[in-house]
Amino acid sequence: MRLLDQDGLLCDAVEDLGREHLVPQQALMEYWPWARLRAEQEEQQLYAEIRRLPPDDYAKVRELLASDPVAQQGVLWEKWDGLWGRFGFFEPVASWPWCNAAGWCFPCPACAWPMRAQPAGQGVFAVACDAHLLEGVQYTYRPVRGSSGPPVLEGGGASAGRVEGFPAAGDYFAVSRTMWRYMTLPGRMEFAIRDALTGIAGLDVLMYPGSDRYDLRITAAEPLVAKEWRVDAKAWRSFGALADALLERPVLAAPVPLTIVVPHRQRSDLPLLQARLAGRRDLEVMTDKDFVAEVLRWCRGEW
Ligand SMILES: [Zn+2]
């Protein structure tokens, strides 16, 4: 069986097996120290690096990492302005063979990051997003010999929108896999929540409030009944590992619990995460869709 993924991280299945067979976590850590440590520490390190920025620059960087995870170097240079080059967040897409489908690379319609392209026999490629495959973001690509037009993807599930490919050998840069997992995916969830709740009388939605250790603050006030939500989105692949990381955090003494928001596509595993965090009154966890529904219910006076 495969033990490590292409990033050198312990595959989810190995961790799950360890837990199912009651191998104590500490024993796994002893043999695989870099794997889990790397994921958690990398996330913390990334945040620490950009938290040193002034608040406006911090918000700009967070937004750009979510909105533009792939672009040509010139475009990125312009958008990032004086901040470009200060961080090693981007890598040349040309150096990534895993997303190269006969010379073309296709960004995911849901998260805009390069989709994985795997040879599926007879010159055909299976093209799918590692995160959004569960939502039906998967296609096939048949390169046409001698064709000069733009490449066309076929198929696609329910939510697979139109995709425009770009040359894999071009001067395109994309955020690293770690950045994508810990910044782009949760960032896009947070901006979608902000957009869904903006424009409601009495509801104040604020991204990156001050130096607080959460990303989104939503406050209900007159004419609504007062209430506050503090939100942190997480798009970890393994809820087991996410639970471990959250449980390692010191208990928060905040007046309201921190709401950990996870993707709706992972809802079937949510009870597992909720059970793991049952002892932590300072944390609650729900899907992005359920969170927006809860706030909207509050605004309608239904609680
Ligand atoms: Zn995606």
Boltz pocket constraint, residues with backbone or C-beta under 6 A from the ligand:
constraints:
  - pocket:
      binder: B
      contacts: [[A, 108], [A, 109], [A, 110], [A, 111], [A, 112], [A, 113], [A, 129], [A, 130], [A, 131], [A, 132], [A, 137]]
      max_distance: 6.0
